[in-house]
Amino acid sequence: MEGISETPDGLVVVTGDERSLTYSPRRIVLDDGTVVAHESQGGEMSSVWAADLGGPVFVEVAYLGDGPVGGELVMTVSHIGVDETLRFVALGDLWAADLPAQVSPSWPVAVDLALGLLDGDVRLVGTTTDHGPLTKADVEDLHQRLLGVIHG
């Protein structure tokens, strides 16, 4: 889709008719220099932030709970067209191919909440796996592996 691109280092750039932003797992930077980050990462956001980037592009950013670092942000981008609405989701560091020996109990909860954003025709952006783009099945598998680490 025109208006959303991925950089090789996992950043996602979203461009609307009036504004643009760059997404990384724990911080959003708008083209005017405004920074959006969770309060645990020095920002002012506690749960949700949303913006109309102009034209058909709308962005929602949510803190669903801590992952491996803390303060991870999930971004949903909606591109509202005449015939269809395209949705993209960036999970950032909530996704991990390899897990540590111990995980925070909040991590699988955050991934479970993120799974709720993946219903319907949604494309995951900002993350790839060794077999290609991240899929909902990959996220479901991660959720089960996280629960396995916690509950043995």
N, C-alpha and C positions, 0 to 999 in steps of 0.2 A: 504494500500500500504506500502510496506517496504520503509523506508526512510522518513516517516512522522508520527509523533505521537503527541498525545495531553496529557497534564498533567491535573490533577484534578483542578488546579487553573487557567485553561484557556490559558496556554502557549502552543505554537506549536513548536515542534522541527523538523527541516527538515535536513536530512542527505543525502549528495551526496557521490560520490566516493572519493572526495578530501577535501571537507569542510563540515561543518555543521553550523547551526544557530538556535537561539532561538528567536521566535517572541512573543512580547507582544504588546498591543494596541498602544503604543507610542514609542517603541524602539525595534530594532533588534540587537542582539549580536551574532557576528560570533565566532567560536571556537578559533580564534586567538586573541580575545579580542576587535576587531574592533566593534564600536558601530555606528549604523545608527539611527538617530532621526531627526525629522523635526526641522528646525531652531527655531520655537517657543518653542521647548522643549530643547533647548541648543545644538541641533545638527547642521549639515551642510547641510542636505538635504532640498531642497526647493519644489521639486515636484515628482521626480522619481529616484529610485535606482534599479539596476539590478545586478544579479550575476549568474554565472554558478558554481554550487557546485560540478561539476564533474560528469561524466557519463551522465545519462539521466535526471538529475535534474537541472532545471533552475528556478530562483526566480525573481519576479518583485515586488517591493514595491512602493506604490504610496500614496501621500498625496492628497486626493480628496477635502478637506475642513474640517473645524472644526466641530466636533460633540459636545457632552456634555462637554468635557474638553478642547479640542483644541490640534492640532498636532497629531490626530489619524492617524494611518497608516493602509492601506489595503494591504494584501500580496496575490499574486497569485503565486502558485507553479505549474509548468508544469513538468510532468514526461513523457518523450518522449520514448515510447516503439516501438518495431518493428511493432506490429499489431495495437497499439492504443496509443493515448496520453491522459493521465489522468490529469485533472485540479482540483486544490483545491484553495479555496479562504477563507481567514481569514479577517473578518470585524472588529474584536476587539471591541472597545467601540463605534463604529458607531451604533452597535446594542444595543437596550435597551428594555427590556420588559415593564418597567414602565417609564413614561415620567414625567418630572417636569412640573410645571404650566406654565413656559415660556421656549421657546427654541430659540436658535440662528437661524436666517434665513439661515445661511450657512449649518446647519445640514441636513435639507431635501434635499438640493442641493447635498451634499456629498453622501447621501444615494441613490439619483437618479443616480448619476454617478456610484456608486457601483453596482446598478442593471444592468448596461450595462456589467459588468464583469460576470454576472451570466447566460448568454445565453448558451444553449447547455447542455452537460453533465458535470456539475460542482458540486463538493461536498463542502459544507461550513464546515469549521473546526474551532475549538477553541471556539465555542459557542454552548450551548444547550438551549432549552426552556423547559417549564414545560411539554410539550408533546413529547419531544425527540430532535433529531438534528434540527438545524436551517435550514429552507428551503427558497427558493426564494419567496414563497407565504408569509412567515413570514416577509421578508424584504419589500415586496410590501405593506403589511399591516402597517408596521412601517412607511413607507414613507407617507401613507395616514394619519395616526394618527399625525405625525409631522406637516403636512400641516393643519390639523384640529386645532391643538394648535395655530398655527400662525394666521390662517385666521378665526378661530371660527367656 
